[in-house]
């Protein structure tokens, strides 16, 4: 019984974990963008989940809560 409880707890930890998203932001000439705003929105109702600007040399990493996401970048 105790083993079953820990097994279920172990499986639940994966179902509530978030997502880590890595990416690069390029311009039309395939050059990395130094600074950009990155937006993450819920694909179902387009509400803003998170916006941030810490893109350094075109590279970003962000950790989000579990959700269905649609993302894009906006040049600064």
MODELLER restraints for C-alpha pairs under 7 A, 6 or more apart:
rsr = mdl.restraints
at = mdl.atoms
rsr.add(forms.Gaussian(group=physical.xy_distance, feature=features.Distance(at['CA:16:A'], at['CA:66:A']), mean=6.55, stdev=0.5))
rsr.add(forms.Gaussian(group=physical.xy_distance, feature=features.Distance(at['CA:17:A'], at['CA:65:A']), mean=6.95, stdev=0.5))
rsr.add(forms.Gaussian(group=physical.xy_distance, feature=features.Distance(at['CA:17:A'], at['CA:66:A']), mean=6.17, stdev=0.5))
rsr.add(forms.Gaussian(group=physical.xy_distance, feature=features.Distance(at['CA:18:A'], at['CA:63:A']), mean=6.82, stdev=0.5))
rsr.add(forms.Gaussian(group=physical.xy_distance, feature=features.Distance(at['CA:18:A'], at['CA:64:A']), mean=5.44, stdev=0.5))
rsr.add(forms.Gaussian(group=physical.xy_distance, feature=features.Distance(at['CA:18:A'], at['CA:65:A']), mean=4.19, stdev=0.5))
rsr.add(forms.Gaussian(group=physical.xy_distance, feature=features.Distance(at['CA:18:A'], at['CA:66:A']), mean=4.23, stdev=0.5))
rsr.add(forms.Gaussian(group=physical.xy_distance, feature=features.Distance(at['CA:19:A'], at['CA:63:A']), mean=5.69, stdev=0.5))
rsr.add(forms.Gaussian(group=physical.xy_distance, feature=features.Distance(at['CA:19:A'], at['CA:64:A']), mean=5.21, stdev=0.5))
rsr.add(forms.Gaussian(group=physical.xy_distance, feature=features.Distance(at['CA:19:A'], at['CA:65:A']), mean=6.20, stdev=0.5))
rsr.add(forms.Gaussian(group=physical.xy_distance, feature=features.Distance(at['CA:19:A'], at['CA:66:A']), mean=5.92, stdev=0.5))
rsr.add(forms.Gaussian(group=physical.xy_distance, feature=features.Distance(at['CA:20:A'], at['CA:62:A']), mean=5.71, stdev=0.5))
rsr.add(forms.Gaussian(group=physical.xy_distance, feature=features.Distance(at['CA:20:A'], at['CA:63:A']), mean=4.32, stdev=0.5))
rsr.add(forms.Gaussian(group=physical.xy_distance, feature=features.Distance(at['CA:20:A'], at['CA:64:A']), mean=6.26, stdev=0.5))
rsr.add(forms.Gaussian(group=physical.xy_distance, feature=features.Distance(at['CA:21:A'], at['CA:61:A']), mean=5.62, stdev=0.5))
rsr.add(forms.Gaussian(group=physical.xy_distance, feature=features.Distance(at['CA:21:A'], at['CA:62:A']), mean=5.37, stdev=0.5))
rsr.add(forms.Gaussian(group=physical.xy_distance, feature=features.Distance(at['CA:21:A'], at['CA:63:A']), mean=6.31, stdev=0.5))
rsr.add(forms.Gaussian(group=physical.xy_distance, feature=features.Distance(at['CA:22:A'], at['CA:60:A']), mean=5.76, stdev=0.5))
rsr.add(forms.Gaussian(group=physical.xy_distance, feature=features.Distance(at['CA:22:A'], at['CA:61:A']), mean=4.40, stdev=0.5))
rsr.add(forms.Gaussian(group=physical.xy_distance, feature=features.Distance(at['CA:22:A'], at['CA:62:A']), mean=6.64, stdev=0.5))
rsr.add(forms.Gaussian(group=physical.xy_distance, feature=features.Distance(at['CA:23:A'], at['CA:59:A']), mean=5.82, stdev=0.5))
rsr.add(forms.Gaussian(group=physical.xy_distance, feature=features.Distance(at['CA:23:A'], at['CA:60:A']), mean=5.45, stdev=0.5))
rsr.add(forms.Gaussian(group=physical.xy_distance, feature=features.Distance(at['CA:23:A'], at['CA:61:A']), mean=6.56, stdev=0.5))
rsr.add(forms.Gaussian(group=physical.xy_distance, feature=features.Distance(at['CA:24:A'], at['CA:58:A']), mean=5.12, stdev=0.5))
rsr.add(forms.Gaussian(group=physical.xy_distance, feature=features.Distance(at['CA:24:A'], at['CA:59:A']), mean=4.47, stdev=0.5))
rsr.add(forms.Gaussian(group=physical.xy_distance, feature=features.Distance(at['CA:24:A'], at['CA:60:A']), mean=6.30, stdev=0.5))
rsr.add(forms.Gaussian(group=physical.xy_distance, feature=features.Distance(at['CA:25:A'], at['CA:32:A']), mean=5.80, stdev=0.5))
rsr.add(forms.Gaussian(group=physical.xy_distance, feature=features.Distance(at['CA:25:A'], at['CA:33:A']), mean=5.65, stdev=0.5))
rsr.add(forms.Gaussian(group=physical.xy_distance, feature=features.Distance(at['CA:25:A'], at['CA:58:A']), mean=4.87, stdev=0.5))
rsr.add(forms.Gaussian(group=physical.xy_distance, feature=features.Distance(at['CA:25:A'], at['CA:59:A']), mean=6.56, stdev=0.5))
rsr.add(forms.Gaussian(group=physical.xy_distance, feature=features.Distance(at['CA:26:A'], at['CA:32:A']), mean=4.44, stdev=0.5))
rsr.add(forms.Gaussian(group=physical.xy_distance, feature=features.Distance(at['CA:26:A'], at['CA:33:A']), mean=5.39, stdev=0.5))
rsr.add(forms.Gaussian(group=physical.xy_distance, feature=features.Distance(at['CA:26:A'], at['CA:58:A']), mean=6.80, stdev=0.5))
rsr.add(forms.Gaussian(group=physical.xy_distance, feature=features.Distance(at['CA:27:A'], at['CA:33:A']), mean=6.23, stdev=0.5))
rsr.add(forms.Gaussian(group=physical.xy_distance, feature=features.Distance(at['CA:32:A'], at['CA:57:A']), mean=6.36, stdev=0.5))
rsr.add(forms.Gaussian(group=physical.xy_distance, feature=features.Distance(at['CA:32:A'], at['CA:58:A']), mean=4.81, stdev=0.5))
rsr.add(forms.Gaussian(group=physical.xy_distance, feature=features.Distance(at['CA:33:A'], at['CA:57:A']), mean=6.28, stdev=0.5))
rsr.add(forms.Gaussian(group=physical.xy_distance, feature=features.Distance(at['CA:33:A'], at['CA:58:A']), mean=4.71, stdev=0.5))
rsr.add(forms.Gaussian(group=physical.xy_distance, feature=features.Distance(at['CA:34:A'], at['CA:55:A']), mean=6.79, stdev=0.5))
rsr.add(forms.Gaussian(group=physical.xy_distance, feature=features.Distance(at['CA:34:A'], at['CA:56:A']), mean=5.76, stdev=0.5))
rsr.add(forms.Gaussian(group=physical.xy_distance, feature=features.Distance(at['CA:34:A'], at['CA:57:A']), mean=4.43, stdev=0.5))
rsr.add(forms.Gaussian(group=physical.xy_distance, feature=features.Distance(at['CA:34:A'], at['CA:58:A']), mean=5.19, stdev=0.5))
rsr.add(forms.Gaussian(group=physical.xy_distance, feature=features.Distance(at['CA:35:A'], at['CA:55:A']), mean=5.43, stdev=0.5))
rsr.add(forms.Gaussian(group=physical.xy_distance, feature=features.Distance(at['CA:35:A'], at['CA:56:A']), mean=6.31, stdev=0.5))
rsr.add(forms.Gaussian(group=physical.xy_distance, feature=features.Distance(at['CA:35:A'], at['CA:58:A']), mean=6.80, stdev=0.5))
rsr.add(forms.Gaussian(group=physical.xy_distance, feature=features.Distance(at['CA:35:A'], at['CA:76:A']), mean=6.47, stdev=0.5))
rsr.add(forms.Gaussian(group=physical.xy_distance, feature=features.Distance(at['CA:36:A'], at['CA:53:A']), mean=5.81, stdev=0.5))
rsr.add(forms.Gaussian(group=physical.xy_distance, feature=features.Distance(at['CA:36:A'], at['CA:55:A']), mean=5.96, stdev=0.5))
rsr.add(forms.Gaussian(group=physical.xy_distance, feature=features.Distance(at['CA:36:A'], at['CA:73:A']), mean=6.92, stdev=0.5))
rsr.add(forms.Gaussian(group=physical.xy_distance, feature=features.Distance(at['CA:36:A'], at['CA:74:A']), mean=6.14, stdev=0.5))
rsr.add(forms.Gaussian(group=physical.xy_distance, feature=features.Distance(at['CA:36:A'], at['CA:75:A']), mean=4.93, stdev=0.5))
rsr.add(forms.Gaussian(group=physical.xy_distance, feature=features.Distance(at['CA:36:A'], at['CA:76:A']), mean=5.12, stdev=0.5))
rsr.add(forms.Gaussian(group=physical.xy_distance, feature=features.Distance(at['CA:37:A'], at['CA:51:A']), mean=6.94, stdev=0.5))
rsr.add(forms.Gaussian(group=physical.xy_distance, feature=features.Distance(at['CA:37:A'], at['CA:52:A']), mean=5.77, stdev=0.5))
rsr.add(forms.Gaussian(group=physical.xy_distance, feature=features.Distance(at['CA:37:A'], at['CA:53:A']), mean=4.50, stdev=0.5))
rsr.add(forms.Gaussian(group=physical.xy_distance, feature=features.Distance(at['CA:37:A'], at['CA:73:A']), mean=6.03, stdev=0.5))
rsr.add(forms.Gaussian(group=physical.xy_distance, feature=features.Distance(at['CA:37:A'], at['CA:74:A']), mean=5.41, stdev=0.5))
rsr.add(forms.Gaussian(group=physical.xy_distance, feature=features.Distance(at['CA:37:A'], at['CA:75:A']), mean=6.42, stdev=0.5))
rsr.add(forms.Gaussian(group=physical.xy_distance, feature=features.Distance(at['CA:37:A'], at['CA:76:A']), mean=6.57, stdev=0.5))
rsr.add(forms.Gaussian(group=physical.xy_distance, feature=features.Distance(at['CA:38:A'], at['CA:51:A']), mean=5.75, stdev=0.5))
rsr.add(forms.Gaussian(group=physical.xy_distance, feature=features.Distance(at['CA:38:A'], at['CA:52:A']), mean=5.61, stdev=0.5))
rsr.add(forms.Gaussian(group=physical.xy_distance, feature=features.Distance(at['CA:38:A'], at['CA:53:A']), mean=6.23, stdev=0.5))
rsr.add(forms.Gaussian(group=physical.xy_distance, feature=features.Distance(at['CA:38:A'], at['CA:72:A']), mean=6.42, stdev=0.5))
rsr.add(forms.Gaussian(group=physical.xy_distance, feature=features.Distance(at['CA:38:A'], at['CA:73:A']), mean=4.58, stdev=0.5))
rsr.add(forms.Gaussian(group=physical.xy_distance, feature=features.Distance(at['CA:38:A'], at['CA:74:A']), mean=6.32, stdev=0.5))
rsr.add(forms.Gaussian(group=physical.xy_distance, feature=features.Distance(at['CA:39:A'], at['CA:50:A']), mean=6.12, stdev=0.5))
rsr.add(forms.Gaussian(group=physical.xy_distance, feature=features.Distance(at['CA:39:A'], at['CA:51:A']), mean=4.54, stdev=0.5))
rsr.add(forms.Gaussian(group=physical.xy_distance, feature=features.Distance(at['CA:39:A'], at['CA:52:A']), mean=6.82, stdev=0.5))
rsr.add(forms.Gaussian(group=physical.xy_distance, feature=features.Distance(at['CA:39:A'], at['CA:71:A']), mean=5.98, stdev=0.5))
rsr.add(forms.Gaussian(group=physical.xy_distance, feature=features.Distance(at['CA:39:A'], at['CA:72:A']), mean=6.02, stdev=0.5))
rsr.add(forms.Gaussian(group=physical.xy_distance, feature=features.Distance(at['CA:39:A'], at['CA:73:A']), mean=6.11, stdev=0.5))
rsr.add(forms.Gaussian(group=physical.xy_distance, feature=features.Distance(at['CA:40:A'], at['CA:48:A']), mean=6.29, stdev=0.5))
rsr.add(forms.Gaussian(group=physical.xy_distance, feature=features.Distance(at['CA:40:A'], at['CA:49:A']), mean=5.60, stdev=0.5))
rsr.add(forms.Gaussian(group=physical.xy_distance, feature=features.Distance(at['CA:40:A'], at['CA:50:A']), mean=5.34, stdev=0.5))
rsr.add(forms.Gaussian(group=physical.xy_distance, feature=features.Distance(at['CA:40:A'], at['CA:51:A']), mean=6.28, stdev=0.5))
rsr.add(forms.Gaussian(group=physical.xy_distance, feature=features.Distance(at['CA:40:A'], at['CA:69:A']), mean=6.47, stdev=0.5))
rsr.add(forms.Gaussian(group=physical.xy_distance, feature=features.Distance(at['CA:40:A'], at['CA:70:A']), mean=6.11, stdev=0.5))
rsr.add(forms.Gaussian(group=physical.xy_distance, feature=features.Distance(at['CA:40:A'], at['CA:71:A']), mean=4.74, stdev=0.5))
rsr.add(forms.Gaussian(group=physical.xy_distance, feature=features.Distance(at['CA:41:A'], at['CA:47:A']), mean=5.56, stdev=0.5))
rsr.add(forms.Gaussian(group=physical.xy_distance, feature=features.Distance(at['CA:41:A'], at['CA:48:A']), mean=4.51, stdev=0.5))
rsr.add(forms.Gaussian(group=physical.xy_distance, feature=features.Distance(at['CA:41:A'], at['CA:49:A']), mean=5.10, stdev=0.5))
rsr.add(forms.Gaussian(group=physical.xy_distance, feature=features.Distance(at['CA:41:A'], at['CA:69:A']), mean=5.78, stdev=0.5))
rsr.add(forms.Gaussian(group=physical.xy_distance, feature=features.Distance(at['CA:41:A'], at['CA:70:A']), mean=5.48, stdev=0.5))
rsr.add(forms.Gaussian(group=physical.xy_distance, feature=features.Distance(at['CA:41:A'], at['CA:71:A']), mean=6.29, stdev=0.5))
rsr.add(forms.Gaussian(group=physical.xy_distance, feature=features.Distance(at['CA:42:A'], at['CA:48:A']), mean=6.54, stdev=0.5))
rsr.add(forms.Gaussian(group=physical.xy_distance, feature=features.Distance(at['CA:42:A'], at['CA:49:A']), mean=6.44, stdev=0.5))
rsr.add(forms.Gaussian(group=physical.xy_distance, feature=features.Distance(at['CA:42:A'], at['CA:68:A']), mean=6.02, stdev=0.5))
rsr.add(forms.Gaussian(group=physical.xy_distance, feature=features.Distance(at['CA:42:A'], at['CA:69:A']), mean=4.99, stdev=0.5))
rsr.add(forms.Gaussian(group=physical.xy_distance, feature=features.Distance(at['CA:42:A'], at['CA:70:A']), mean=6.16, stdev=0.5))
rsr.add(forms.Gaussian(group=physical.xy_distance, feature=features.Distance(at['CA:43:A'], at['CA:68:A']), mean=6.12, stdev=0.5))
rsr.add(forms.Gaussian(group=physical.xy_distance, feature=features.Distance(at['CA:43:A'], at['CA:69:A']), mean=5.39, stdev=0.5))
rsr.add(forms.Gaussian(group=physical.xy_distance, feature=features.Distance(at['CA:43:A'], at['CA:70:A']), mean=5.22, stdev=0.5))
rsr.add(forms.Gaussian(group=physical.xy_distance, feature=features.Distance(at['CA:54:A'], at['CA:60:A']), mean=6.91, stdev=0.5))
